[in-house]
Amino acid sequence: PYKYTIYPGFYESCGPEGEKLIEYVEKEWKHQPHVGELPLDIVNQTEANGDRSVADIDAEAALVTRHQDEFRRLQNDMHCYRDFAYSFGWKVKAAQCVLNYKWGKDIKELEKAVPLLEKSQEYYRKLVDLTKDTYLYANSMQTAQRRIPVGGDNGKMKHWSELLPVYEQELTSLKKNVKMLKEQEKKGGNHSEAVSNDKIRPLHPADVILPAGYKTVVLKKGAHLFSDLDSVVTEYAPELEGMKAYVFNSSSQRENGTKIEFTSQKPVHLLVGYFRDDQIKYAAAPKLEIDASANDYGQAEPQLTSALRIEGMPQVNVHKYDFGAGHHVLLLPKGFLLVLGYTNDNITPRDAGLSGTDKAIDWLFY
């Protein structure tokens, strides 16, 4: 759930003590005792409640003689809730298989996940059919501040039907990556080799004019991005190869924040890296849930997750800030962050997988 910036206080306050699926699977693999309400129990309960509700209201349909339109709306809602429960239920079971792969590296677990995710989409399509002519929108507030599971920018993603292509792409990507892993396994390779075989091209640095006083360095292994720290870059996504990154004083960043000033003859993307850590010394990544200005430059969503590692520091997600031609001044929050340069190229969002011991598996769905 961490990709979607879900606040722990939300799910902790909405139900009894329990475990997230990622915690449940980890405990299963470590043979540790479980605590409280468990994910698969919730799935079973919601599906059973949905089945019972549909059976009860369908049994009453023939007895309704007045206000039949209102009854049919209520009856349709019961069917919607049931199909929604089954759609997410099958998705949870698929996610369990994917998490099992994370721990056991058995591709058979990923193969098991595919038909489960297909079943999830089967029920989701039923939900779309039930709501396409009965609901104008799914949420009560159409705003770009809603980012889970997809941002509602420009008045979009407000109906279940709009999310269907997103979920279809999720399944397509999983199938593609499972096939890639199986082919790589036959050759005696591994995931990291498979990713490198994609031959991802580096972004082209854009030409911008910086005022005097800013120091930059070509991004490569061993590069120092902080003038007052010994830590160096140890890994980075291939897209970032050769970018002209800024060198900052980390103490100044903590005390004063980071000011960026530049002039460009063409529209550019400015790449900013935020450390995935909530310690106060690290600058907070943009979050529309708490900052209405967090997408003023299109920066709310990370473009490259787990994209760079610096010795002794947390993983880095890269966000892009979009600017038109002209002179610009940008004030970034207090705390350590990285400014990795400028590009005119389009950036394909993905998980770069530089997660160290975390062994992130988000890349399977890109």
N, C-alpha and C positions, 0 to 999 in steps of 0.2 A: 504493500500500500504506500510505501514511502515516496514513490515516484509522483504521486498525486497530492502530496503535501496534506494528507489527512491529519487532522489534529487529534492527538491521543485523548484529549479531554472530551472530544465529541463522542467517540464510541465508548469511552469509559463511563460517561454519564448517562448513556442511553440504554444501559442494560446491566445485568449482574456481572460479577467478575468472570473472566474467561480468557480465551486465547485466540489470537489471530491465526489464520491458516499457516502463515510462515513460521510461527512459534510452535504450532501443533505438529507440523511435519518435522521440525528440528528435534522436538522432544521424542517423537517416534523413533527417529534414527539414533538418538542418544539413549534410548530406553529410560527416559525420565518420566516421572509421574505427571499426569495432567491436572490442571486446576480449573474448576468452575465450568462455565458453559463452553462447549466445544463446537467448532465450525460445522462439522458434519451433522451434529445433533440439530443445529439450527436449520440446516438444509432439510433434514427429514421432517422436522416439525412444520416448517412453512409449506412444504409440499403436501403434507397430510392435511393441514388446515385448508389449503387451497382446494384439494380434492373434496373435502367434506362440505365446504361452502358452496362449491359448484353443484354437487349432488343435491344439497338441501334446496337451493333456490330453483334449480331446474325441476325438482319434484313439485314445486308450488306453482309453476308457470301456468298449468292448465286450470288452476283454481282462481286465477286473478280475473276479475270481471270489470274492475274500474281502474282508471289511471294506468292503463297498460303501457303507455309510452314511458312513464316514470319507472315502472317495474322493469321494462326492458333495459333501461339505462343502468339500473342497479344490477340486473342480471349480467349485463355486459361487463360491468366493473368486476364482478366476481370472477368471470372468465379471464379478464385481464390480469388480475392479481395472481391467479393460478398459473397462467402461462409465464408471467414474469418470474414467479418463484422457481418454476422448472428451468427457465432459461439460465438464471443465476445458479441454480443448483448444479446443473450439468457443467457450468463454467467453473464452479468451485472444485468439482471432481477432476476436471481437466487440469486446473491449476495445481492440485495435489500431485498429479503425475509429473508435472513439470518440475515441481519442487523436489520430488523424489529423484528426478534426474540430476538436479543440482547436487544432491548429496551422494548419489550412487553412480552417476555417469553411465547409466544403462539406457541406451537409446530406445530400448523397448518401452520404457516409461513414456517417452515422447510419442512413440507410435500409438500408445494407448490413449494419449491425450487428444489426438486428432479426432477420432469419432465422437469423443465426449464433447468437444467444442462444436463439432458439426451438429450434434443433438441440441446443444444450447442455442445455436442459430436457428434451428428448426422451430423451437418454441418462441424465439424472439420474432421471427417472421409472423407467427400467429398473433403475437402481441401487436405488431405493426398493422396487420389486417384489422384487428379489433378496434384500433384507435384512430386509423387514418380518416374515418368519417365521423368520429364521435368526440374527438378532442382537438382543440386548436393548438395546444401546447402541453408539454409534460410538467413544466415547472411554473411556479407562480411569479418568478422574477426573471425576466429576460435581460441578462447583463453579462458583459465580458468578465465580471468578477467571478462568475461561476466557472470553475475550471475542471470539474470532475464529472465524467472522465475526459471531456473535451471542452475547450473554451467556447463560450457563447458569443464570440466576436461577431460584430456586424449583424446582430439579430438572428444568427444561425444556431443550429444544434438545440432547437427548442422543442422538437418533437421526436418521438421514438423512431420514426421513419428516417430522420436525418442521421441517426447514429448507426443505422444498419450497414451502410458502406464501410464505416470505420471497423465494425466487428467482422465484416467479411474480409477486409484487408488483413486484420489480425490473424484470421485463420489461414489465409493465403500465405502470409509470411511464415507462419509456423510450419506449414507443409513444405515450403521451399527450403527452410533451414534444416528441417529434419532430413530431407533428401540430401542436402549438402553434407550433413554430418555422417550419414550412412555411406555416401561415396567416399568421404575422407577416411572413414574407418576402414573401408576396404583397402585403401592405399596405405594404411598404417599410420595415418596422420592424426591430428587432434584439432580441437576447436580453434586454437590460436592460429594454426596454419591455415585453416579454412577461411578465417577472416582475412588473413593477409592475401589469400588467393583472389579475393574480390578486387584487388588492384585499385583501391580507393585513391583518387587523385588528390594531391595537396591543393589547397585553396591558393589563389594568386593574391599576393599582397597588393593592396590598392595604393596609389600615390596620393599622399596627403601632406599638407604643410603643417609642421608643428612649431610652436613658439620656442625660443631659446630656453634651455633649462631642462627639457625633457630628455631622458636617456633611454635608448632602446637597444635591444640585442636580438640577434637572429635566434629564433627558437630551435633548440637542439638539445640533445642529452648533455648534461653537465652545465647547462646555462644557469646563471644566477639571475633570478627575477626579483630578488630583494637585496638591496645594497648593504643592509646591516645584518643579514643572516647568512650562515654558511650553507644552508640547504640548497640543493641543486635539482634541476629537472631530471627525473630518471626515466619517465615514459610519457608518451603523448600520442594522441590519435593522429593517423597519417594525414588527415586534413590540415593539421596545424604545422606540418613540416615547412620550415622556412619563413614562417610569419615573423613580423617585426614586433616583438613584445616589449612592453615598457618595463623599466627597472625602477622600483619604488623603495622608499624607506618605510619599513613596516611600522615603526614607532610613530611616524608622522601620519600614516594611514589610520592608526588607532585613535590618535588624538584629534586629527583634523578632517578625516575623510579623504577622498581622492577626487581631484579636479582634473578633468580632461578638456583640453582646448585644441582645436584643429580647424583647418580649412581644406575643403575638397572641391575639385572642379566637377565631380560627378557624384551621384548618390552612392553611399557606401554603407556597409555593415561594420559596426564596431563590435569586436568580440571581447566579452568580459567573462572571466572565470570566477565562480563563487565556490568556496570550499564547502563541502557537505558536512558541516558541523555547526551546532548551535551554540558553541562557546562564544562568549561576548567578544573575544579578540578577533573573530572572523566576521566580515561584513555579511549582513543578511541578504539572501537572494530575493529577487522580486516576488511578492506574494499579494495577489489582488484581494485575497480574503481579508487582508489587514491594511492594504494601501491602495487607494483608488487610482493612484498615478503609476502603478507598477507595470502598466502596459502602454504607457504613452509613446514609447519607441518600439513597440512590438517585442519587448524583452521578457514578457511574463514566463514563457515556456523555455526550458533549456533546449538548445539545439543538439548539443553533444553531451551526453551524460557519461560519467566515469571517463573523462577525456584526457586527463593529464594527472600525473603524479609528481609530487615534489618530496624529496627525502624527508621523512619525519612529519609530514603534514597530511591532512585528510584528502580524500578524492576531490576532484574538481569537475563541476558541471559548467558548460560554456553556454552563455546566453548571447543573443545578438541584439544590438541596438541599431535601428534603421535611421539614417540621416539623409536628407537631400543635399544637393550641392550648396556650398556656401560656408560661412564661418559658424562654428558651433562651440558652445561651452556646456559641459555635462558635469554635474556634481553627483558623485556616488557616495554611498553611505560609509560611515566610519567602520574601520576594521580591515583585516587583511583581505585583499582580493587581487586578481590578476587582470591586466588589460593586455590582450594577446594580439592586438593589431587590427588592421582594416582590410576588407576585401570587397570586391564588386561581385564575386561569384555567388550563385545560389548555394545554399547549404542544405543538405539532406539530413533531416533529424534522425538520429540513431543513438544507440548505446555503444560506446566504443569498447566497453568491456575491460577497462584497465582497473579492475576492482581488487587486485591483490588477492588476499585470502578470502574475500567475500564471494568470489566466483559468481558475479552477477549474471543473471540469465535473461535480463530484459531484451538482449539482442535477438533472442529467438523470435520476437514478435515485430521485428523491423525488417 
